[in-house]
Amino acid sequence: MEAAKENVNMKTQVFDWIKFIAKLFIIYVLITNTIGLTKVSGLSMSPTLKDNSLILINKFSSHFGKPKYGDVAIINEQGKGYEIIKRVLALPGDKIFIKNGVVYVNNSPVPEVYAQGKSEDMKEQVVPEGSVFVIGDNREPGESLDSRDPSVGPQLISDIKGYAVVSLFPSYKIAKPLKL
């Protein structure tokens, strides 16, 4: 009788451990697919993001939502082994150009209170389906390698890893753009 109780107790303990490990695995999967952290490297998003800032990422929106104007996106650079952090300025089908340092999307100037410096002019482009046009907030020539450069071009929406939410260290909010 005593051995039977011990056997049942052992089975209960094993089952409890399996349930515990399964719960940990589910929590791990949820956390790794909904939030994340990344470190800013460089000045291409200055003044919005500072070099070496630790950024909290919302990955959930990249799985179930579509990019919006002004989102600060973290994008996997396919085949290059690194990520870029840039602001979404144009969506699929939009026409974008830069004239006299002012960015125009669908012939309307974009109110950019978060940008720094004056961008060089750029001929009109139409953003391909499934892509977004991204630019760093630091518009000084040579400071941001982004969609304005033909070697980078529009970025695939499927390459967006997530969106910057807040800087954790140092702690500050991320500037959101004005509505178009």
C-alpha positions in Angstrom: 0.0 0.0 0.0 2.9 2.3 1.0 4.6 1.6 -2.4 1.5 2.4 -4.4 1.1 5.8 -2.6 4.8 6.6 -3.3 4.3 5.6 -7.0 1.2 7.9 -7.3 3.0 10.7 -5.5 6.0 10.3 -7.9 3.7 10.4 -10.9 2.0 13.5 -9.6 5.4 15.2 -9.1 6.6 14.3 -12.6 3.3 15.6 -14.1 3.6 18.8 -12.1 7.1 19.4 -13.4 6.0 18.8 -17.0 3.1 21.3 -16.5 5.6 23.8 -15.0 8.1 23.4 -17.9 5.2 23.7 -20.4 4.0 27.0 -18.8 7.6 28.3 -18.8 7.9 27.5 -22.5 4.6 29.2 -23.4 5.6 32.3 -21.4 9.0 32.3 -23.2 7.4 32.0 -26.6 4.9 34.8 -25.8 7.6 37.2 -24.5 10.1 36.6 -27.3 7.4 37.2 -29.9 5.7 40.2 -28.4 8.5 42.3 -26.9 12.2 42.7 -27.2 15.2 44.9 -26.6 17.7 46.4 -29.0 20.6 48.8 -28.7 20.9 51.9 -30.9 24.2 52.2 -32.7 25.0 55.5 -34.3 23.5 58.9 -34.9 21.2 58.2 -37.8 18.0 58.6 -35.7 19.3 61.6 -33.7 17.7 63.5 -32.0 14.9 61.0 -31.5 17.1 58.1 -30.5 20.5 58.5 -28.9 23.6 56.4 -29.6 23.8 53.4 -27.2 20.2 53.8 -26.0 18.5 50.5 -25.0 15.1 50.4 -26.7 12.0 48.4 -25.9 10.5 46.9 -29.0 6.9 46.0 -29.7 7.1 42.9 -31.8 3.4 42.0 -31.5 2.4 44.8 -33.9 4.7 43.5 -36.6 2.9 40.2 -36.6 -0.7 41.4 -36.6 -0.6 45.1 -37.6 0.5 47.1 -40.6 3.1 49.9 -40.4 1.8 53.4 -39.9 3.2 56.7 -40.9 5.8 57.8 -38.4 6.5 54.4 -36.8 10.1 53.9 -35.7 10.7 50.4 -37.2 13.4 47.9 -36.4 14.2 46.2 -39.7 16.3 43.1 -40.3 18.8 43.7 -43.1 18.5 40.4 -45.0 21.8 38.7 -45.6 23.8 41.4 -43.8 23.4 40.2 -40.2 22.3 43.4 -38.6 19.2 45.6 -38.0 18.5 49.2 -38.9 16.2 51.5 -37.0 14.4 54.1 -39.2 11.2 56.0 -39.3 8.4 54.9 -41.7 7.6 57.9 -44.0 5.7 56.2 -46.9 3.6 53.1 -47.3 2.9 50.9 -50.3 1.7 52.8 -53.3 2.7 56.2 -51.9 4.6 58.7 -53.9 7.5 60.3 -52.1 10.1 63.0 -53.0 12.3 65.6 -51.3 12.5 69.1 -52.5 14.4 71.9 -50.8 14.9 69.7 -47.8 11.1 69.1 -47.3 9.8 65.5 -47.6 6.5 65.2 -49.6 4.3 62.1 -49.4 1.5 62.1 -52.1 2.3 65.7 -52.9 1.8 66.9 -49.2 4.6 68.1 -47.1 5.3 65.9 -44.1 5.4 68.0 -40.8 8.6 66.7 -39.2 9.2 68.3 -35.8 11.5 65.3 -34.9 13.9 65.6 -37.8 17.4 67.2 -37.6 19.3 68.8 -40.5 18.3 69.3 -44.1 17.9 66.4 -46.5 19.2 66.5 -50.0 16.6 66.6 -52.8 15.4 63.3 -54.1 13.3 62.5 -57.3 9.8 61.1 -56.9 9.5 57.4 -56.2 6.6 55.1 -55.8 6.8 52.7 -52.9 6.4 49.1 -54.2 3.6 46.9 -52.8 4.8 45.0 -49.7 7.4 47.7 -48.9 7.8 50.9 -46.9 10.1 53.9 -47.4 12.2 54.6 -44.3 14.4 57.5 -43.3 16.6 58.3 -40.3 15.6 61.4 -38.3 19.1 62.8 -38.8 18.8 64.2 -42.3 22.3 65.7 -42.6 24.0 64.2 -45.7 25.9 61.0 -44.9 24.5 60.5 -41.4 21.8 58.0 -42.3 21.9 55.1 -44.7 18.2 54.6 -45.5 15.6 54.3 -48.4 16.9 57.5 -50.0 20.0 55.5 -51.0 19.5 53.2 -54.0 21.6 50.5 -52.4 19.1 50.3 -49.5 15.8 51.4 -51.2 12.4 50.6 -49.8 12.3 47.9 -47.1 10.0 44.9 -47.1 7.3 45.0 -44.5 8.0 41.3 -43.8 11.5 42.4 -42.7 10.1 44.6 -39.9 11.0 43.0 -36.6 9.1 45.4 -34.4 8.5 49.0 -33.5 10.4 51.2 -31.0 8.2 52.0 -27.9 10.4 53.7 -25.4 14.1 54.1 -24.5 14.8 52.2 -21.3 18.3 53.5 -20.7 18.6 56.4 -20.7 14.9 56.7 -20.1 12.9 58.9 -22.5 9.9 58.8 -24.8 10.2 58.4 -28.5 8.9 61.4 -30.5 5.8 60.6 -32.6 5.1 62.5 -35.8 2.3 64.8 -36.5 -0.7 63.4 -38.4 -0.5 63.6 -42.2 
